[in-house]
């Protein structure tokens, strides 16, 4: 009887402890998210002749590294700051007497920074979180190359400055507590770019372009929420 009485007394006491806040605390909501990953280098576009830093004739679609930091603004909205870029260098030996018209040297560099917001559109607790991104972007890309036609070589260089904005989608799945995997891509892009091309013996050529179109350029990220 004493055991039963003790249990009966313990039940309301534990209930009161939880009600007055002295029980176990609720799990804290993450306020920051840090991520890093790579782009796939796979690009599908429509309505854009030159996609600037995202995919253009100036800089080919090369897998790049990216990192971003997010700060929670509200229950469903995050502030996003990100960097993306790559550096590549390739060399090819020329074959004497063979007309190839190929690059024997090709050096490419690209760096872009973006800032904007990410808004979650799915309910909390959904296995796969879907969100919409709206980001402004600035960046720079350059290429230095040597064109070899088998009989002679020609040095070439080009550079592009870009400013623009895009709307995108992100899918995120939690792997374990605080760690998740995200796949994200731009969908609609608006960009302004200024390009300059230079070859020895020829005047430099400059161009300006304002473009808009549809773009899919997936990237994969591993993220830590804290």
Secondary structure, DSSP 8 states (H G I E B T S, - for coil): -HHHHHHHHHHHHHHHHHHTT-S--------EEEEEEEE----EEES-S-BTTTB-SSS-----EEEEEEEE-SSSEEEEEEEEEEEEEEE----TT----EEEEEEEEEEEEEEEEEEE-S-TT-SEEEEEEEEEEEEEEEEEEEEE-SS-EEEEEEEEEEEEEEEEEEEEEEEETTEEEEEEEEEEEEEEEEEEEEETTS--EEEEEEEEEEEE--EEEEEEE-
